[in-house]
Amino acid sequence: MWVVLALFLVITGDSIVTELHILLGDGTQQLRAQYGMLGAVVAGLLLLRFGSPRKSLLWTGITLGVSGFLAGAWAVFRFAKEVPIRDGDSWSIEDNALVAASACVLALGFLGMAAALWRLVRDSGLFTPAQPHLRLRHAGPAVLAAVATTMGCYAFATEREWQRSSWLSDTTDPAYSDWHLQNLRHDLVWFAPSFQDWWFSLDWILSGVAVIAVLSVRGKAGRGGVEAPTAPDRFLLLVVFTVLVALGLGWYADNTALSWIGFPVHMLVLHYLTTAWANRAALAQPMSKSQQPLRNFLKPLDRSQLLDRSRQYREVHAQLRRLEHGQSDDTVLRRRTLEARLRALHRWRGRSRPADILPADVSVVDTILALGPGDTWDENARRAARLANVIGLPFSALTTWTGLIRGDAWTNSLGYGFALPDIILEFAIWQIGWVAAGYVLGALWRVLPGRRGPVRALPVTGAIALPVAAHALGKWALGEEQDNLALYVVAVLLVLTITGIFMDLQTFSSERRYWQSRLGLLLSIYQMRYFSLQMAYLLAQVIAAVTVWQLFTDTGSAPPPGPAEPPSSQSSPQ
């Protein structure tokens, strides 16, 4: 966490030092730009060093940082000491130096963030990179493309703003070209400081992924049983949820005084929802004889036995449903035989405990579904995170389009230098939010109430929905326009519900070969009556999403100001 602290000091330090210079009467715009460029270089080098890349990548970053700062400082110094614009001026060597410096600083920032994220993702175990270390031959072309795209979009947006603000000016006036060049130089001088505020303010992503990496290490070092996350682990999960998933709330009357309140509220609500009904979880139910929790009788080696018993249980129930159509004496005898088989399946002999009987309202199918597809809670967390990453793709596209493209939001985006790259970044931020939400769902899988995956998604979604409802009430009380956070809540519910269904499918993945489709396997797992309920539940969510979507499109309500706030401390969306 020392990197995050250092980043905070660097990013905010240049503003503090600059304000001191201004108070002392020694502050100029050029001085502020130099401090901003230095801060961007130092932040990029800090992240690059933390990423522990190969020496070739490290020295490339150092070269970019030193070259960029020297060229930029020299150009800004020249602009400060000489008259920046004279009649007949054209593109100068100082301008070229400033463009090169901006490109170097931008490339260093991208390299540093990529190296840091590469290391954290590798250590977290969420995804397995092809190489343990980020290589220059892979990162180089990607960074060059990102630099060209970002600077091109920045130039397009600033030039568009100039054309918009000067459309009444006489373009034949000789002073017009001088004004144009002066505006362009001003944008170049402020590119590096603006990039620093835009790019390095995403350090909250590093914080959240770093906590996931710590959780992964702790999960792998566990006893390997069916235990749930310990109290310290659950606190870290609250941090992950708050930093990467929670929505930025508390903005009232265009004032940020209460913007901090959303984070502790999200933590408290999730803590309450996952502990208040912890005794309703399947693995917490008492055994019929000893009254000990079911989880005490299970070991990782019992998985194969549970899967076998679950299949027998479903087969017996299928036979019972077929017998319900006849009432002959042979049918009665056959039914008693099948019921005896069901009672036998409920008897359980623990490996280190005396024989017992499963809880009355918990079947062997409920038991294996409660364990999840992984042998440990950490493995369940990583599986759910990967599933949510894929399932969340269309929802990321929808929420990005809603926040940055639809209606007046597109006009606002075209007027901001980093808004076009922000569209790509916003999509990535939402994806990070889905991954984190899936990780939290999978990690808490064994302590969440409910028998099926879709029901287990409700407490995690509630930790988003309840604070959003309180936020909406505050907006209503102040007479302010409601933003479209309700759409985000429905999206979270849909993503986690579908993730829960696929977690149940992965639990019985060993039976996939016996079914023509996943739908057939799902019908067998949930049984016909449960399956119809789950599908009705999912359909109701889709209808709710469409209704909320129409509410915010047909009424012409304006989108929330600025980008849709992502799951993070940058006062974010997802």
C-alpha positions as CSV (number, residue, x, y, z in Angstrom):
1,M,0.0,0.0,0.0
2,W,3.0,2.3,0.2
3,V,2.7,2.8,-3.6
4,V,-0.9,4.0,-3.3
5,L,0.2,6.4,-0.5
6,A,3.1,7.7,-2.6
7,L,0.8,8.1,-5.6
8,F,-1.6,10.1,-3.4
9,L,1.2,12.4,-2.2
10,V,2.6,12.9,-5.8
11,I,-0.8,13.6,-7.4
12,T,-1.9,16.0,-4.7
13,G,1.5,17.3,-3.8
14,D,2.0,19.3,-7.0
15,S,-1.2,21.2,-6.4
16,I,-0.2,21.9,-2.8
17,V,3.3,23.2,-3.8
18,T,1.8,25.3,-6.6
19,E,-0.7,26.9,-4.3
20,L,2.1,27.8,-1.9
21,H,4.0,29.4,-4.7
22,I,0.9,31.4,-5.7
23,L,0.4,32.5,-2.1
24,L,4.0,33.6,-1.9
25,G,3.6,35.6,-5.2
26,D,5.9,33.3,-7.1
27,G,3.3,31.2,-9.0
28,T,2.8,31.1,-12.8
29,Q,0.9,28.9,-15.1
30,Q,4.1,27.5,-16.5
31,L,5.4,26.7,-13.0
32,R,2.2,24.7,-12.3
33,A,2.6,22.9,-15.6
34,Q,6.2,21.9,-14.7
35,Y,5.1,20.5,-11.4
36,G,2.3,18.6,-13.1
37,M,4.6,17.1,-15.6
38,L,7.1,16.1,-12.8
39,G,4.3,14.5,-10.8
40,A,3.1,12.5,-13.8
41,V,6.7,11.2,-14.4
42,V,7.2,10.3,-10.7
43,A,3.8,8.5,-10.5
44,G,4.6,6.5,-13.7
45,L,8.0,5.5,-12.4
46,L,6.5,4.5,-9.0
47,L,4.0,2.2,-10.7
48,L,6.6,0.8,-13.0
49,R,8.9,0.0,-10.1
50,F,6.1,-1.7,-8.2
51,G,5.3,-3.8,-11.3
52,S,8.8,-5.4,-11.1
53,P,9.1,-5.7,-14.9
54,R,12.1,-6.9,-16.8
55,K,15.1,-4.6,-17.0
56,S,14.4,-3.7,-20.6
57,L,11.0,-2.4,-19.7
58,L,12.2,-0.7,-16.6
59,W,15.0,1.2,-18.4
60,T,12.6,2.1,-21.2
61,G,10.3,3.7,-18.6
62,I,13.2,5.6,-17.0
63,T,14.3,6.9,-20.4
64,L,10.8,8.0,-21.3
65,G,10.4,9.8,-17.9
66,V,13.7,11.6,-18.0
67,S,13.4,12.6,-21.6
68,G,9.8,13.7,-21.3
69,F,10.4,15.8,-18.2
70,L,13.6,17.5,-19.6
71,A,12.0,18.3,-22.9
72,G,8.8,19.5,-21.4
73,A,10.5,21.6,-18.7
74,W,12.7,23.2,-21.3
75,A,9.7,24.0,-23.6
76,V,7.6,25.4,-20.8
77,F,10.6,27.5,-19.6
78,R,11.1,28.9,-23.1
79,F,7.4,29.9,-23.3
80,A,7.7,31.5,-19.8
81,K,10.8,33.6,-20.6
82,E,9.9,34.7,-24.1
83,V,6.8,36.2,-25.7
84,P,4.8,33.1,-26.5
85,I,3.1,34.4,-29.6
86,R,4.3,37.0,-32.0
87,D,2.8,38.1,-35.3
88,G,3.7,35.6,-38.0
89,D,4.7,32.9,-35.5
90,S,4.4,29.3,-36.7
91,W,5.0,25.9,-35.2
92,S,8.3,26.0,-33.4
93,I,10.9,23.7,-31.9
94,E,9.5,24.3,-28.5
95,D,6.1,23.1,-29.7
96,N,7.7,19.9,-31.1
97,A,9.5,19.4,-27.8
98,L,6.3,19.8,-25.9
99,V,4.5,17.2,-28.1
100,A,7.3,14.8,-27.7
101,A,7.4,15.3,-23.9
102,S,3.6,14.8,-23.7
103,A,3.9,11.5,-25.6
104,C,6.8,10.3,-23.4
105,V,4.9,11.1,-20.2
106,L,1.7,9.5,-21.6
107,A,3.6,6.3,-22.6
108,L,5.3,6.1,-19.1
109,G,1.9,6.4,-17.4
110,F,0.4,3.6,-19.5
111,L,3.5,1.4,-19.0
112,G,3.5,2.0,-15.2
113,M,-0.2,1.2,-14.8
114,A,0.0,-1.9,-17.0
115,A,3.0,-3.3,-15.2
116,A,1.4,-2.7,-11.8
117,L,-1.9,-4.3,-12.8
118,W,-0.1,-7.2,-14.5
119,R,1.7,-8.1,-11.2
120,L,-1.4,-7.7,-9.1
121,V,-3.6,-9.8,-11.4
122,R,-0.9,-12.5,-11.6
123,D,-0.6,-12.5,-7.8
124,S,-4.4,-12.5,-7.2
125,G,-4.9,-15.7,-9.3
126,L,-8.0,-14.3,-11.0
127,F,-6.4,-14.7,-14.4
128,T,-3.2,-16.4,-15.4
129,P,-1.1,-14.2,-17.7
130,A,0.8,-16.0,-20.5
131,Q,4.0,-14.6,-19.1
132,P,4.9,-14.0,-15.4
133,H,6.4,-10.6,-16.3
134,L,5.2,-7.9,-18.7
135,R,7.5,-8.0,-21.7
136,L,8.5,-4.9,-23.8
137,R,7.7,-6.7,-27.1
138,H,4.1,-7.1,-25.9
139,A,3.6,-3.9,-24.0
140,G,5.4,-1.6,-26.5
141,P,3.0,-1.8,-29.5
142,A,0.0,-1.6,-27.2
143,V,1.3,1.5,-25.4
144,L,2.2,3.1,-28.7
145,A,-1.3,2.5,-30.0
146,A,-2.8,3.9,-26.7
147,V,-0.6,7.0,-26.9
148,A,-1.5,7.7,-30.5
149,T,-5.2,7.2,-29.8
150,T,-5.2,9.3,-26.7
151,M,-3.3,12.2,-28.1
152,G,-5.3,12.1,-31.3
153,C,-8.6,12.2,-29.4
154,Y,-7.3,15.0,-27.2
155,A,-6.2,17.0,-30.3
156,F,-9.6,16.4,-31.9
157,A,-11.6,17.4,-28.8
158,T,-9.6,20.6,-28.1
159,E,-9.7,21.6,-31.8
160,R,-13.4,21.0,-31.8
161,E,-13.8,23.2,-28.8
162,W,-11.7,25.9,-30.4
163,Q,-13.9,25.8,-33.5
164,R,-17.0,25.9,-31.4
165,S,-15.9,28.9,-29.3
166,S,-14.4,30.9,-32.3
167,W,-17.0,30.2,-35.0
168,L,-18.0,33.9,-35.1
169,S,-14.4,35.0,-35.5
170,D,-13.0,36.3,-38.8
171,T,-10.7,33.6,-40.0
172,T,-9.1,36.0,-42.5
173,D,-7.9,38.2,-39.7
174,P,-4.1,37.7,-39.2
175,A,-4.6,37.7,-35.5
176,Y,-6.9,34.6,-35.8
177,S,-4.0,32.2,-36.5
178,D,-2.1,33.7,-33.6
179,W,-5.0,33.1,-31.2
180,H,-5.3,29.6,-32.6
181,L,-1.7,28.8,-32.0
182,Q,-1.8,30.3,-28.5
183,N,-4.8,28.1,-27.7
184,L,-3.0,25.1,-29.0
185,R,0.1,25.8,-27.0
186,H,-2.0,26.3,-23.9
187,D,-3.6,22.9,-24.4
188,L,-0.2,21.3,-24.9
189,V,1.2,22.9,-21.7
190,W,-1.7,21.5,-19.7
191,F,-1.8,18.1,-21.3
192,A,0.6,16.4,-18.8
193,P,-1.1,17.8,-15.7
194,S,-4.5,16.9,-17.1
195,F,-3.3,13.4,-18.0
196,Q,-2.0,13.0,-14.4
197,D,-5.4,13.9,-12.9
198,W,-7.2,11.7,-15.4
199,W,-5.0,8.6,-15.4
200,F,-3.4,8.3,-12.0
201,S,-6.6,9.0,-10.2
202,L,-7.5,5.4,-11.0
203,D,-5.2,4.2,-8.2
204,W,-8.3,2.9,-6.5
205,I,-8.3,0.0,-9.0
206,L,-4.8,-0.9,-7.9
207,S,-5.9,-0.8,-4.2
208,G,-8.9,-3.1,-4.9
209,V,-6.9,-5.6,-6.9
210,A,-4.2,-5.6,-4.3
211,V,-6.7,-6.6,-1.6
212,I,-7.9,-9.4,-3.9
213,A,-4.3,-10.6,-4.2
214,V,-4.0,-10.6,-0.4
215,L,-7.2,-12.6,-0.1
216,S,-6.0,-15.1,-2.7
217,V,-2.8,-15.7,-0.8
218,R,-4.8,-16.2,2.5
219,G,-7.3,-18.5,0.7
220,K,-4.6,-20.7,-0.7
221,A,-2.9,-20.9,2.7
222,G,-6.2,-22.1,4.4
223,R,-6.8,-25.6,5.7
224,G,-8.5,-26.7,2.5
225,G,-11.7,-27.7,4.1
226,V,-15.2,-26.4,3.6
227,E,-14.8,-23.5,5.9
228,A,-16.0,-20.0,5.0
229,P,-13.8,-16.9,5.0
230,T,-12.6,-15.9,8.4
231,A,-13.5,-12.6,10.0
232,P,-10.3,-10.8,8.7
233,D,-11.0,-12.2,5.2
234,R,-14.6,-11.0,5.3
235,F,-13.5,-7.5,6.3
236,L,-11.1,-7.5,3.3
237,L,-14.1,-8.7,1.1
238,L,-16.0,-5.6,2.4
239,V,-13.1,-3.4,1.3
240,V,-13.0,-5.0,-2.2
241,F,-16.8,-4.6,-2.5
242,T,-16.7,-1.0,-1.4
243,V,-13.6,0.0,-3.5
244,L,-14.4,-1.8,-6.8
245,V,-18.2,-2.4,-6.8
246,A,-20.0,0.3,-4.7
247,L,-21.5,3.2,-6.5
248,G,-20.6,6.8,-5.8
249,L,-23.4,8.3,-3.8
250,G,-24.1,11.4,-1.6
251,W,-23.9,14.0,-4.4
252,Y,-26.6,16.6,-3.5
253,A,-27.1,20.1,-4.9
254,D,-23.9,19.7,-6.9
255,N,-21.9,19.4,-3.6
256,T,-19.5,16.7,-2.6
257,A,-19.7,17.2,1.1
258,L,-21.5,13.9,1.6
259,S,-19.8,11.9,-1.2
260,W,-17.8,9.9,1.3
261,I,-20.9,8.5,3.1
262,G,-21.7,5.9,0.4
263,F,-18.6,3.8,1.2
264,P,-19.2,3.0,4.9
265,V,-22.9,2.5,4.1
266,H,-22.2,-0.1,1.4
267,M,-19.8,-1.9,3.8
268,L,-22.3,-1.9,6.7
269,V,-25.2,-3.1,4.6
270,L,-23.2,-5.9,3.0
271,H,-21.9,-6.9,6.5
272,Y,-25.4,-7.0,7.9
273,L,-27.0,-8.9,4.9
274,T,-24.4,-11.6,5.0
275,T,-24.4,-12.1,8.8
276,A,-28.0,-11.5,9.8
277,W,-29.2,-14.5,7.8
278,A,-26.0,-16.6,8.1
279,N,-27.9,-19.2,10.1
280,R,-30.2,-19.7,7.1
281,A,-27.3,-20.9,4.9
282,A,-27.5,-24.6,3.9
283,L,-24.2,-25.5,5.5
284,A,-25.2,-23.8,8.8
285,Q,-28.3,-26.0,9.3
286,P,-28.0,-28.5,12.2
287,M,-27.8,-32.2,11.6
288,S,-30.9,-34.1,12.7
289,K,-29.2,-36.1,15.5
290,S,-26.2,-34.2,16.8
291,Q,-27.5,-30.7,16.1
292,Q,-24.0,-29.8,14.8
293,P,-23.8,-27.6,11.7
294,L,-23.7,-29.5,8.5
295,R,-20.3,-28.0,7.4
296,N,-18.6,-29.8,10.4
297,F,-19.4,-33.2,8.7
298,L,-18.0,-32.3,5.3
299,K,-14.5,-32.6,3.9
300,P,-13.1,-31.8,0.4
301,L,-12.9,-35.6,-0.3
302,D,-16.6,-35.9,0.2
303,R,-17.3,-34.1,-3.1
304,S,-17.3,-37.2,-5.3
305,Q,-19.6,-39.0,-2.8
306,L,-22.0,-36.0,-2.7
307,L,-22.1,-35.8,-6.5
308,D,-22.9,-39.5,-6.7
309,R,-25.7,-39.2,-4.1
310,S,-27.0,-36.1,-5.7
311,R,-27.4,-37.9,-9.0
312,Q,-29.2,-40.8,-7.3
313,Y,-31.4,-38.3,-5.5
314,R,-32.5,-36.6,-8.7
315,E,-33.1,-40.0,-10.4
316,V,-35.3,-41.2,-7.6
317,H,-37.3,-38.0,-7.6
318,A,-37.8,-38.4,-11.4
319,Q,-39.1,-41.9,-10.8
320,L,-41.5,-40.6,-8.1
321,R,-42.9,-38.0,-10.5
322,R,-43.6,-40.7,-13.1
323,L,-45.3,-42.9,-10.4
324,E,-47.7,-40.1,-9.5
325,H,-49.8,-40.8,-12.5
326,G,-50.7,-44.3,-11.3
327,Q,-52.3,-45.5,-8.0
328,S,-52.1,-49.4,-8.3
329,D,-50.8,-51.6,-5.4
330,D,-47.6,-52.2,-7.4
331,T,-47.2,-48.4,-7.6
332,V,-47.6,-48.0,-3.8
333,L,-45.0,-50.7,-3.2
334,R,-42.6,-49.2,-5.7
335,R,-43.1,-45.7,-4.1
336,R,-42.2,-47.1,-0.7
337,T,-39.0,-48.6,-2.1
338,L,-38.0,-45.3,-3.6
339,E,-38.8,-43.4,-0.4
340,A,-36.6,-45.8,1.5
341,R,-33.8,-45.0,-1.0
342,L,-34.3,-41.3,-0.3
343,R,-34.0,-41.8,3.4
344,A,-30.8,-43.8,2.9
345,L,-29.4,-40.9,0.8
346,H,-30.0,-38.5,3.7
347,R,-28.0,-40.6,6.1
348,W,-24.4,-39.3,6.4
349,R,-21.3,-40.9,7.9
350,G,-18.6,-38.3,8.5
351,R,-15.0,-39.2,8.1
352,S,-14.1,-38.0,11.6
353,R,-17.6,-38.0,13.2
354,P,-20.3,-40.6,14.0
355,A,-23.1,-41.3,11.6
356,D,-25.9,-38.7,11.4
357,I,-28.8,-37.6,9.2
358,L,-28.8,-34.5,7.0
359,P,-31.1,-31.6,8.1
360,A,-34.7,-32.2,7.3
361,D,-35.0,-29.3,4.8
362,V,-31.5,-29.8,3.2
363,S,-31.0,-32.5,0.5
364,V,-27.8,-33.8,-0.8
365,V,-28.3,-31.6,-3.9
366,D,-28.6,-28.5,-1.7
367,T,-25.5,-29.6,0.1
368,I,-23.3,-29.9,-3.0
369,L,-24.7,-26.7,-4.4
370,A,-23.8,-24.9,-1.2
371,L,-20.2,-26.1,-1.4
372,G,-20.0,-24.6,-4.9
373,P,-17.8,-25.8,-7.8
374,G,-14.5,-25.1,-5.9
375,D,-12.9,-27.0,-3.0
376,T,-12.2,-23.8,-1.2
377,W,-13.9,-20.5,-0.9
378,D,-11.0,-18.8,-2.7
379,E,-11.5,-21.1,-5.7
380,N,-15.3,-20.4,-5.7
381,A,-14.4,-16.7,-5.7
382,R,-12.1,-16.9,-8.7
383,R,-14.6,-19.0,-10.6
384,A,-17.4,-16.6,-10.0
385,A,-15.1,-13.6,-10.9
386,R,-14.3,-15.2,-14.3
387,L,-17.9,-16.0,-15.0
388,A,-19.0,-12.5,-14.1
389,N,-16.3,-11.1,-16.4
390,V,-17.9,-12.8,-19.4
391,I,-21.5,-12.3,-18.4
392,G,-21.0,-8.6,-17.7
393,L,-19.7,-7.7,-21.2
394,P,-23.1,-6.6,-22.7
395,F,-24.1,-4.8,-19.5
396,S,-20.8,-2.9,-19.5
397,A,-21.6,-1.8,-23.1
398,L,-25.1,-0.8,-22.1
399,T,-24.1,1.2,-19.0
400,T,-21.2,2.9,-20.9
401,W,-23.5,3.9,-23.7
402,T,-26.0,5.2,-21.1
403,G,-23.5,7.3,-19.2
404,L,-21.2,8.7,-21.9
405,I,-22.9,8.4,-25.3
406,R,-26.7,8.6,-25.1
407,G,-28.3,12.0,-25.6
408,D,-26.6,15.1,-24.3
409,A,-23.8,13.0,-22.8
410,W,-22.2,12.6,-26.2
411,T,-22.1,16.4,-26.7
412,N,-20.4,16.7,-23.3
413,S,-18.0,14.0,-24.2
414,L,-16.9,15.7,-27.4
415,G,-16.0,18.8,-25.4
416,Y,-13.6,17.0,-23.0
417,G,-10.0,16.2,-24.1
418,F,-10.0,12.7,-22.5
419,A,-13.6,11.9,-23.0
420,L,-13.2,9.7,-26.1
421,P,-10.6,7.5,-24.4
422,D,-12.8,7.7,-21.3
423,I,-15.4,5.6,-23.2
424,I,-12.9,2.7,-23.4
425,L,-11.8,3.3,-19.9
426,E,-15.4,3.4,-18.6
427,F,-16.1,0.0,-20.2
428,A,-13.0,-1.4,-18.5
429,I,-14.0,0.0,-15.2
430,W,-17.4,-1.6,-15.4
431,Q,-15.8,-4.9,-16.3
432,I,-13.6,-4.6,-13.2
433,G,-16.7,-4.0,-11.2
434,W,-18.4,-7.1,-12.4
435,V,-15.3,-9.2,-11.7
436,A,-15.1,-7.8,-8.2
437,A,-18.8,-8.4,-7.6
438,G,-18.5,-12.0,-8.8
439,Y,-15.4,-12.5,-6.6
440,V,-17.4,-11.3,-3.5
441,L,-20.3,-13.5,-4.4
442,G,-18.1,-16.6,-4.9
443,A,-16.1,-16.0,-1.7
444,L,-19.3,-15.7,0.4
445,W,-21.0,-18.5,-1.5
446,R,-21.0,-20.9,1.5
447,V,-22.4,-18.5,4.0
448,L,-25.1,-16.9,1.9
449,P,-28.8,-17.9,2.5
450,G,-30.7,-19.8,-0.1
451,R,-30.6,-23.2,-1.8
452,R,-29.8,-22.1,-5.4
453,G,-27.3,-19.7,-7.0
454,P,-29.8,-17.0,-8.1
455,V,-31.1,-16.6,-4.5
456,R,-27.5,-16.3,-3.2
457,A,-27.1,-13.3,-5.4
458,L,-29.8,-11.3,-3.6
459,P,-27.8,-10.2,-0.4
460,V,-24.8,-9.0,-2.5
461,T,-27.2,-7.1,-4.8
462,G,-29.0,-5.7,-1.8
463,A,-25.8,-4.1,-0.6
464,I,-26.0,-2.0,-3.7
465,A,-29.7,-1.5,-3.9
466,L,-30.4,-0.3,-0.4
467,P,-27.9,2.5,-0.3
468,V,-29.1,3.5,-3.8
469,A,-32.6,3.6,-2.5
470,A,-31.6,5.9,0.3
471,H,-29.7,8.1,-2.1
472,A,-32.8,8.3,-4.3
473,L,-34.9,9.3,-1.3
474,G,-32.5,12.1,-0.6
475,K,-32.7,13.3,-4.2
476,W,-36.5,13.2,-3.9
477,A,-36.5,15.1,-0.6
478,L,-34.4,17.9,-2.2
479,G,-36.5,18.0,-5.3
480,E,-33.5,17.0,-7.5
481,E,-33.7,15.1,-10.7
482,Q,-33.2,11.3,-10.3
483,D,-30.3,9.8,-12.1
484,N,-30.3,6.3,-13.6
485,L,-28.7,4.4,-10.8
486,A,-31.7,2.1,-10.7
487,L,-30.6,0.8,-14.1
488,Y,-27.2,-0.1,-12.6
489,V,-28.8,-1.9,-9.7
490,V,-30.9,-4.0,-12.1
491,A,-27.8,-4.7,-14.1
492,V,-25.9,-5.9,-11.0
493,L,-28.8,-8.2,-10.1
494,L,-28.9,-9.7,-13.6
495,V,-25.2,-10.3,-13.8
496,L,-25.0,-11.9,-10.3
497,T,-28.1,-14.0,-10.9
498,I,-26.8,-15.4,-14.1
499,T,-23.4,-15.9,-12.5
500,G,-25.1,-17.9,-9.7
501,I,-26.8,-20.1,-12.3
502,F,-23.6,-20.9,-14.0
503,M,-21.9,-21.6,-10.6
504,D,-24.5,-24.2,-10.0
505,L,-23.9,-25.7,-13.5
506,Q,-20.1,-25.8,-12.9
507,T,-20.8,-27.6,-9.6
508,F,-22.2,-30.5,-11.7
509,S,-19.8,-30.1,-14.6
510,S,-18.7,-33.7,-14.3
511,E,-22.2,-34.7,-15.5
512,R,-22.1,-32.4,-18.6
513,R,-21.2,-35.4,-20.9
514,Y,-24.5,-37.1,-20.1
515,W,-26.7,-34.3,-21.3
516,Q,-27.2,-32.9,-24.8
517,S,-27.2,-29.3,-23.5
518,R,-26.6,-27.3,-20.4
519,L,-30.3,-26.5,-20.3
520,G,-31.0,-30.2,-19.8
521,L,-28.5,-30.4,-17.0
522,L,-30.0,-27.3,-15.4
523,L,-33.5,-28.9,-15.6
524,S,-32.1,-31.9,-13.8
525,I,-30.3,-29.9,-11.1
526,Y,-33.2,-27.5,-10.3
527,Q,-36.0,-30.1,-10.8
528,M,-38.9,-29.0,-12.9
529,R,-40.8,-26.9,-10.3
530,Y,-37.7,-25.1,-9.1
531,F,-36.5,-24.5,-12.7
532,S,-39.8,-22.8,-13.6
533,L,-39.5,-20.6,-10.6
534,Q,-35.9,-19.7,-11.4
535,M,-36.8,-18.8,-15.0
536,A,-39.8,-16.7,-13.9
537,Y,-37.5,-15.0,-11.4
538,L,-34.9,-14.3,-14.2
539,L,-37.6,-13.1,-16.6
540,A,-39.0,-10.7,-14.0
541,Q,-35.5,-9.2,-13.7
542,V,-35.3,-8.7,-17.5
543,I,-38.7,-7.0,-17.5
544,A,-37.6,-4.8,-14.6
545,A,-34.4,-3.8,-16.6
546,V,-36.5,-3.0,-19.7
547,T,-38.9,-1.0,-17.6
548,V,-36.2,1.1,-16.0
549,W,-34.5,1.6,-19.3
550,Q,-37.7,2.9,-20.9
551,L,-38.2,5.2,-17.9
552,F,-34.9,6.9,-18.6
553,T,-35.2,7.0,-22.4
554,D,-38.9,7.7,-23.1
555,T,-39.3,10.5,-20.6
556,G,-36.3,12.4,-22.0
557,S,-34.7,12.7,-18.6
558,A,-31.1,13.9,-18.9
559,P,-28.3,11.5,-18.0
560,P,-26.3,12.1,-14.8
561,P,-23.6,14.9,-15.2
562,G,-20.3,13.6,-16.3
563,P,-19.3,10.0,-16.8
564,A,-21.4,7.3,-15.1
565,E,-19.7,6.9,-11.8
566,P,-17.9,3.5,-11.7
567,P,-17.3,1.1,-8.8
568,S,-14.6,3.0,-6.9
569,S,-13.3,5.8,-4.9
570,Q,-13.3,8.1,-7.9
571,S,-16.9,8.8,-7.0
572,S,-17.7,6.2,-9.4
573,P,-20.4,3.9,-11.3
574,Q,-20.4,0.6,-11.1
